Amino acid sequence: MRNPFAGIFSLFRHTRGDAALGVDFGASALKVVQIKKKEGQAVLETYGSVALGPYAAKGAGKAVRLPNEKLAEALTDVIREAKVTAKECVVAVPMSAALVAAISVPTPRAPNTDVGTLIRLEARKFVPVPLSEVELEWTILSTEGEKTRALITAIHRDALERVRTVVASAGLSLVAYETEVFSLARAITTTPDEMIGIVDIGAASVSICISAGGRVVDAHTFPDGAQNAGGATLERALSETKEVFRHFETERSTPVARVVLVGGGALRPELRAQAEGALGVSVSLADPFAALAAPAFLSSLLREAGPEFAVSTGAARRGLDGK
């Protein structure tokens, strides 16, 4: 995608030091969003994407795994085409390189008992590799009597090293990274009491996130994305999504109020109605740019592009807000 803002954003007179860049390493495309804060308002400065297939001598839209040098070339190209000026970035790590799971552990009773020790022990049941090979983080979701619920995130160290190498080769400094579902939840905010489902239909996989007030409370992923999206694939994706919601609602006694679709596969014209029929809740397309200041005449273009740039927008917001 060529940058539609060429010649426009000079009006903002931005400088390198105050801009935040979010990077989304998708399976079929690499996307970037640059924002800044002006008078307390987040302002969209530029965005852009590049198809990764051609860097592997394949067609645009094809999911590929590029060597580091090719991925760095693609990142350099989109930075140039989008006229990115930021030198620091936040990267959203694909769910294919991470694990996110909600777990329960006994609430510590002894004053010297560290809940983190209990979480690490329980995490071993979910993480398929030794914990020494991953970066493990967790967030306490709730403590109810004898049970403490936590959300764990494990990202393989090899994946993080790949991110660092690619970003540095493209002349950027990595200031933070996070799994892509956290970027999605930040880009698509809700009221604190509203549980929403975010379904990311990518080229190679589908990720499902349940969020409340911009906070991830559960997440799942399965390999079967839009690249193979015939009717049967979409039906399986919606069936998996419904099962994730059913399990969450049974365990937490809280219904998923609505669903937001993101990713390139979400743009299929029949999908919204199909999803509403299968899930039994209202379904909409993500519009992450709506919360950013931008020229009014671009609103239609930004609304159409929104589903594909939700992850990179959320990552950029972390760079801007620092959390």
Residue, then its C-alpha position, 0 to 999 in steps of 0.5 A: m500500500r502506497n502512503p496516501f499521506a505523502g505531501i499532507f503530513s508536513l502540515f503537522r511539522h513533526t520531529r523525530g523525537d516526539a513520534a511513536l512508531g508501531v510495527d506489525f510483522g504479519a504473515s503476509a504483510l508488514k504494517v507500520v503506523q506513526i503517531k504523535k501527541k499534540e495538545g493532549q490529542a493523539v495525531l496520526e502522522t503516517y501509515g503504510s504496508v508492504a506485501l511480503g510475498p514478492y520478497a520470497a518470489k511469491g504473490a502479494g497476499k501469500a503468507v511467507r517466512l522471510p529470512n532476517e535480511k529480507l524482512a529488514e529490507a521490507l521494513t526499510d522499504v515501507i519506512r521509506e515509502a510511508k515517509v516515517t521519521a521516528k527512530e524508535c519503535v514498538v513491535a507487535v510479536p505475532m501470536s505464532a511466536a507466542l503463547v497467551a493463556a489464562i491460568s488459575v493458581p491457589t491464592p497464597r496464604a503464607p505471607n512469604t509465598d510468592v504468587g509468581t512462583l506458583i504461576r511459573l509452576e503452572a505455566r510449565k503445563f501450558v508452555p511447550v518448551p522449557l521456561s528458560e527458552v522464553e520470556l515469561e510475563w504475567t498479569i493478575l486478573s483477579t483474586e477470588g478466595e482461594k483462587t487467583r487468576a492470571l494471564i501468562t504471556a510467553i514469547h520464545r527468545d529466538a523470536l525476540e532476537r529475530v525482531r531485534t535483528v530486523v529492527a536494528s538492520a532497518g535503522l530503528s531502535l526497539v523500545a518495547y515489544e508485546t504480543e499482538v493481542f495486547s496491541l489489538a486490545r489497546a487499539i479497540t478500547t471498551t468501557p471497563d465493564e464491557m467484555i468484547g471479542i476481537v477476532d483477527i483473521g490473518a493470512a495464516s492464522v486466526s487469533i481470538c482475544i477477549s478484552a475489557g477496557g483495553r485489557v486482555v483477559d483471554a486469548h487463543t489462536f489457531p492456524d487456518g487463516a484467510q490465505n485458505a479462506g473458503g467457506a469451510t475455513l471461515e465456518r471453522a474459524l467462527s466455530e472455534t470463536k464461538e467455543v472460546f466465547r462459550h468456555f469463557e462465559t461459562e468460567r467467568s459468568t460474563p457474556v461477550a457483549r459484541v465482536v470486532l473483526v480485524g485483519g485483512g480477512a475481515l474485509r470479506p463483504e459476507l463475513r460480518a453477517q455470517a459472524e453475527g449469525a454464527l455468534g449471536v452478537s453484534v459484529s463490527l469492523a475495527d476502526p482504530f484510526a477513529a480515535l486519532a486526529a487526522p484530516a477529515f477528508l481522509s476519514s473514509l479511506l482510514r475507516e476502510a484501512g482500519p481493520e488491517f492496521a489495528v495491531s500496528t496502531g495499538a503498538a504505536r499507542r503503547g509507544l506514545d503512552g508508555k504502557 
